[in-house]
Amino acid sequence: MISFVDPLVTNFTVVDFRNKAIALIEDIFSRDKIPIVVGGTNYYIESLLWKVLVDVGSPSAVKKSDEGDAFQIVTDRKLELMKLDGYELHAQLKEVDPEMAAKLHPNDKRKLARSLQVFEESGFPHTEHLRRQQEDDGGGPLGGALRYPNPCIFWLHSDQEVLNTRLSARVDEMLQMGLIKELQDFHERYNAKLVAQSGQDYQHGIFQSIGFKEFHEYLVTMDNSNPKQKEVLLQRGIESLKQRTQKYAKKQIKWVKNRFLKRPGPNVPSVYGLDVTDISSWDENVLSPAIQIVGNFLQGLLPSIEPMKNCL
């Protein structure tokens, strides 16, 4: 699942990801192999672990027209709703799902629009859908039942200062490997026209990914004859990229702690921690215990290595 969505597609959602990934996982199982999911974006991984998403209309769907064999694209209602003001969305949601509205800020237009979409397309409040999932057999605080029995989850964690140093070094390595040239090429191919049309939107699709917004000013002034100004904007983008990457890593860590380690329930699988702070001890701290744990799982045994507790 690398390089399989057009860069300008803005409506590829976590539901689309889940549906495609599950089909691949089932295919791997059918060949008596073990699927290994690596990430990344924890929200997307959760969509595979639990039955937690509410299925409504697919934005990429097509339907047959009433006029013969013609087909038409089904409008993505969520994108339509997000064109409205956040406070207007919040007011609408408060009328149909006050419980969900109380949890969301008017600035969170994405979630507001999603909840309104769920209500409009299903006839039930988003809150009611989530409550039903939690009350299903095997459900719990995180939503519905586990999709696959006996999942084995590893969390590769590190000392924060060491992690920050690695993240900064990774940005430097990306720059050495041609990140700026790649961004320039992408900007000329896809982005320049959108900017000229005032249609650029860093809230949707690939443009919301870390690495685009940080270099926006630099990319739109590439033709500027002032090399000093361009260098200032370039360095500002690099520093912003490093800061945002570190901030996102902290957010991921917080997500793991809150969603896996702090949330009791029958549908929360154990997480086995692998300390990657000291790379020189990789075999001892990471590889060997991982092999042992996976071996136990394959034999249907409880690993002798204890899963993580809420202690980090």
N, C-alpha and C positions, 0 to 999 in steps of 0.2 A: 504494500500500500504506500509506495513512494512514487511521486510524480504521476498520479493517475487522475487528478482533478485539474481542469483548466484554471490558470492563475486568476482569471477575471470572474470566475464563478463566486458569487457572494452568498449563495443560499445553501451551501453544503453544510448541513447541520450535524450535530452529534447523533441524531437519529439515523441520518444517512450513513455516517461512519459505522454505527453499531450494526446496521443491517448488512453492510458489505463485510465487516470484520467477522460477524457471526457465521456468515456463509463460508468464509475461508477457514474458520476454526472447525466447523462441522466437517469440511472436506479433509482437514488434517486428521481429525479423529477417525474418519472413515478409512484412512490409510494406516491406522494403528500407530500413529505418531502423536507426539505431545506438543500442542501449540504453546509457544512462549511469547507472551505479550510484553513488550518493552516500552516504557514511557518514563517520563514525559508528562503529558497532560492528564492529571489524575481524574478529572471529570469524565474524560473519554474512557478511561480504564474502568471506572465505576459503571458505565453503561454496559460493559461486558460482564462484569461480576454479578450485578444485581438487575432484577427486572424493575427498573426505577423510572423509565421514561414513559411519558404519555404519548401514545400514537394518535396523531391527528393527520390532516391532509399533508401529503408529501409535496414540497415546493417544486420538485423536479418532475412531478407526474404530468402525464398528458391524458386527456380524455377525448372520447369520440364526440364530434359535434352532432347536433341534432340535424344538421344538413348533410346527410350522406356520409361519405368516407373521410371527410376532412377532420383533422385533429387540431386541438388548440391547447396551449399551455395553461395549466391551472395556476391561477394567481397565488403568489405567496402572501398570504394574509398578514403574516408577521412583519414582513418588510413594509407593507402598506401602513400598518399600525405605527411602526417606528418613525414614520414621517410626521406624526402628530407630536405636540408638545408633551413633555414628560408629566406635567401636572394634569393635563387633560387625560392622559392615559391612566394616571393614578386615580383620578376621580371616577372614570368609567369602571375600573377594576373594583373600586370600593363599593360600587352599586351591586355588582354581581358576585364578588368574592371578597367581602370585607376582611376575612381572616388572612388571606394572602396579601391584600393591600397593606395591612398593618405591618407586614414583615418587609415590605419593599419601600425604598426611597423613590420619590418622583424622578430622580436623576438616573435611576436604573431602568432605562427605557427598554432594554433588551428583555429583561425578565418580565416587566409589565406587559409588553407586547405578547410575549409567549403565553402568559397566563390568560390574557384576553383571547388569544387565538384558541387555546384549549377550550375555553368556555363556548366561544362562538361555534366551533366545529364539532363539539361533542354534546353540548347542551348541559354539561355539568361543570361546576366550579373546579378549578385546578386543585384546590385544597381537598375536595372530595375524592378526586382521582388518587391523590397521594395517600389519603387515609385508607382507601380501599386496598391499595398495594401493601401498606403496612399491616393490615388486618388479614391478608391472605395467609394461607398455610406457609410457614417458613419466613414470613415477613418480620420486620422489626424496625428499629429507629431509622435505618438508612433506606427504607423502602421495602420493595417486594423481596421475594425469596431469592436465594443465590441461584444464578442461572446454571452453574455447573457445580456438581458436588465435589467436595474435597480439594478446593484450590490451594495451591502453595504460593505464598506471596513473600517475596524478598524485598527488603528496603535497604539499598546501599546508601548509608549515611556517613557523614564526615564532620569533623570539627569545623565550625563555621568560618574561622579565619583561614583555615587551609582550603576550604571550599571556595571562599571569595578569591583567594589567590589563584586557584585553578580556573575559575570562571574568567577572571581578568586575562589570564594567559591564553585561554581558549579564544577570546576575542582577538588578541594579538595574532594568534595562529591563523584565524579566519582572514584577517587583514593580509597576512603574508601570502595566503593561498588565493587571493584575488577577490575578496568580498566587495571592495569598492567598484571594481570593474564589472562584477556581476550585477550590482545595484544600478550602475550606469546603463548597462545594456537593457536591464529590465525596465528602467525608467523610460528609456527611449522607445522601447517596444510597446509598453502597456500604459505607462503612467503619464507621460507627457501630454497625451491627448486628453486624458481625464482632467488634469490640472488646468489645461487651457480652456476646457469647457466648464470649469468650476465644479466638476463632478467628483473630485477625489474625496474619498470617505475612508478615514482610518479606523472606522468602527466595524467594518465588514470584510469578510474574505481574507485573502492573504495579506492585505495591507495592515491588518491589525496585529500581525506577527511582529515579534521583537526584531528590529533591524531595519524596518521601513520608515516609521515615523521619525526615528532619531536622525535620519539623514535627509529628511525632506528639504530643509532649507538649502543644504549643500547641493542636492540634486537639481533643484529648480534654478540654481545660480551657476550651473556648470559652465555656461557660456559667458559668464561675467569675466571681463578682462582684468579684474583686480585679483591677482594671485594671492595677495595677503589676506584678503577677505575670505576667499575660498578656503585657504588653509585654516583660518580661524573656525569657519563653519564645519570643516572636516574634523578638526580636533574636538570640537564641541559635540559632534555626533558620536565620535568614538567614546568619549567619556560618558555620554548619556547612555550609550549602548551597554557599557560595563555596569553602570549603576542600575539600569533597569533589569539586566540579567541577574544581578545579585538580589535585587528586590523580589524578582519572580521566584528565585530559588527559595528564599525565605517563606514566600507564600505557599510553595509546594510543601515545604517541611511542616508548616502550620496545618495544611490540609491533611497530611498523613496523620499527624498527631490527633487532630480533632475528629477525623472521620474513621480512623482505624483503631487508635489506641485509647481514646477517651469515650467511645460510644459502645456501651454494653448492649448485648442483644444476641439472640440465637443465630442471626444471619451475618455476623461480623467474623470473618475468618481470621485466623492467627497470622501475625506478621513476624517474619524472622529477620532480625537485623544483621547486616553485614557491614562491619566498620572498615571503610576504605580510606581512613585518614592517612595511614602509613602504607604507601604503595609497595614498599620493600617487603612488607609482610602479607602480600596479596594471597599467596598460597595458603598460609596459615589462617588468616583472618577471613578470607572470602571464599576461595575456591574449594578448599577441603570441607568446611562446614556446609557449604551449599550442596556439594555432591552427596554428603552424608544425609542431609535433610531430604533431598529429592529421592534418594534411594529408599529411605524409610517410607515416604509417601507412596512410591510405586509398589511397595510391598504391603501397603495398607497398615503400616505400623506408626505409632506415635513417636516422633523424633525425640531422641534423648536430649537434644539441644532445646532449651526453653525458648518459647516465642517472646517477643518484646512485650514489656509492660509499659505503662505510662510513666516512664522514668527519665526521659530525655528532656 
